[in-house]
Amino acid sequence: MLVIRREEERDRQAVENITRRAFYNQYMPGCFEHYLVRVMRGHPDFLPELNFVAELNGEVIGSIMYTRSTLTDEDGAVREAVTFGPLSIAPEHQRRGYGRRLMEHSFRRAAELGHDVIVILGSPANYVGVGFQCCKRFNVCAEDGKFPAAMLVKELRPGALDGRRRVCRHSPVMAIDEEAAQRYDDTLEPLEKAWRPSQEEFFILSQSFVE
């Protein structure tokens, strides 16, 4: 039986370990997402009320975490949005629908709390099935004015965005100090860094924009 519940302090090390194993070598040799998990909880943009774990037969196998982000229109008016990530499922439990169930649970709770827009960075193939669309459809752009192919938007309340151009700014906590992250990773049990095709896929997607 899968149980989705709020993360508790006793879950933190398990979540960090799962995140490290889930992301290791996916987007680069090694990963920094587990360090992000570690520092995110102490940041003012972190939303603990949207921090959930998936527990299967009493074992934590997945996690989703949210932070605040902003959308600023051309007149300088700022509205809040939320962003999730990392979303992690232990490798041995992936591709069984657990990540989708975590997301959908968090969407319902976010809507109940009054949030109406989610903006994420990720592969469209992973997220269009749960209602995300290209950022350009909502006229939401990056700070350079471009529409990244990897920036996706979901309205939790239909019509929450009215089509005016808005710039998305994610929380500063997302700007990982890579040297500090590597120093922290060096203190953990060694995992083998390796090249995978997913790293090239990530590079291509990160350099792609919608015209």
Summary of the structure (lengths in Angstrom):
residues: 211
radius of gyration: 16.9
end to end distance: 44.7
largest distance: 51.1
contacts: 624
relative contact order: 0.18
helix: 36%
strand: 28%
